[in-house]
Amino acid sequence: MKTLSRLAAALLLCATAVQAAPVTYNLDPMHTYPSFEADHMGISTWRGKFDRSSGSVTMDREAGTGSLTIVVDMKSADFGLDAMNKSAKSKELFDVARYPRATFKGTLEGFTDGAPTRAVGTLELHGKTNPVTLEIRKFKCIPHPMLKREACGADVYATIDREQFGMDAGKAYGFSMAVDLRIQVEAIATK
C-alpha cells in the first residue's frame, strides 16, 4: 500500500512539474509602435503611427493559451506632418477629445512551437466596437540582456474598415476605407 501511495504521489508531482504557468508581460512603450497605412484618393498612401501605447499580455506558451489588452493613446497620432496631425485629431477623423483611446482585447490563438500566430478579439475605436483578428507574422522571446527577464516581441498585421468605426472622412472624394495596421510590439515579463 505504501508503494502505491508513493507512486501516486510521484506521478502527481511529475504532472504538476511539467505544467507551465502563465506569464504576464507588460508592453514596453519604448519599443512598441502601432502604425497604419491609409489611402489618399487612390494616388498615394498616408502613413502614421501612435507614439504612446500600454497594455499587458498573459501567455502560457506550453499550453498554447493567452490573452491581451492593448490601449493606444489616440492623441499621440503622428503622420509626420503637423497639419495632418491636427486634422486627424479633430472631429474630422479621430475626434480625440471624445475618443482619447483605442482598446484591443483578445485571446492568443494558433500556437505553433510555443508561438501564437494570431490574436482574435475586439477593437474599440471611435466609440464603436468591432471584431478584429491580428495576424502575428513574427514572434520571438529571449532573455532580456539588461533586465534579466524574458522579453517577447512580435510583428503584427491586420486590415480594418474605418467606416465600421464611424470614420468615413474622405469617402466622398474616393478614399478607400481600408486601413492597414502594422504593429511593432515588445513586452517584458513582470517580476
Secondary structure, DSSP 8 states (H G I E B T S, - for coil): -HHHHHHHHHHHHHHHHHS---EEEEE-TTS-EEEEEEEETTTEEEEEEES-EEEEEEEETTTTEEEEEEEEEGGGEE-S-HHHHHHHHSTTTT-TTT--EEEEEEEEE--BTTB--EEEEEEEETTEEEEEEEEEEEEEEEE-TTT-SEEEEEEEEEEEEGGGGT--TTGGGT---EEEEEEEEEEEE--
